[in-house]
Every structure is written in C-alpha cells, then in structure tokens.
C-alpha cells in the first residue's frame, strides 16, 4: 500500500504539471513544471523525502530504460540526420564538456563560499 501511495503522489504531481503547462499562455514542458512542483513541495515540507523515496529510488535505478524510445527514434530517423552527423556529434561533445566545466566551477565556488561562512 505504501508503494501505491508513492506512485499516486508522483503521478499527481506529473498530472498537475501537465495541467499547469496546458494553462500557461506560452509553451513550457509539463514535466519541468512537475519537477518544480516537487521541489516546492519538498522545500515547504508539504512532502517529505520518505513520502516518495521508494518510487524515486526505483525510477532512478531504472532510468536507462526510459532512454530506449529516444534512442530508437534517433535510429529510425538516421537517414534524415545522416548528412549533419558530424556537426551534431560536435555539439553533443562540446555541450557535454561545457556543462561538466560549469558544474565543476559552480561546485568549487559554492564550496569556497560555504567555507568562508562557517566560523572556525
């Protein structure tokens, strides 16, 4: 019964995200709205991590499974992107490197900031 409650919470947040996304006057993904709702619920203690930890752990452990449809779609439309394969791969590699560098730099800055704030 605990798992059903957790699944219901996750689906409810996903559904609310889609509803809010449909009501917005501009295009915005419902999944992003749902994640923002989840962050807000966790931040304001409306939900506790324990309320969704079982389902969240399962989804994270099986995340690779959710990328299969996207991979199949890319293979299915390979003929359409075949001529632009090199620029696409270059963008993927460069954006991955830039993301890793920015993330690492952000973590370094936050760590330095936190060390300065903690009195010794």
Secondary structure, DSSP 8 states (H G I E B T S, - for coil): -HHHHHHHHHHHHHHHHHHHHHHSSS---HHHHHHHHHHHHHHTTSS-GGGTHHHHHHHHHTGGGGGHHHHHHHHHTHHHHGGGHHHHHHHHHHHHHHHHHHHHHHHHHHHHHHHHHS--
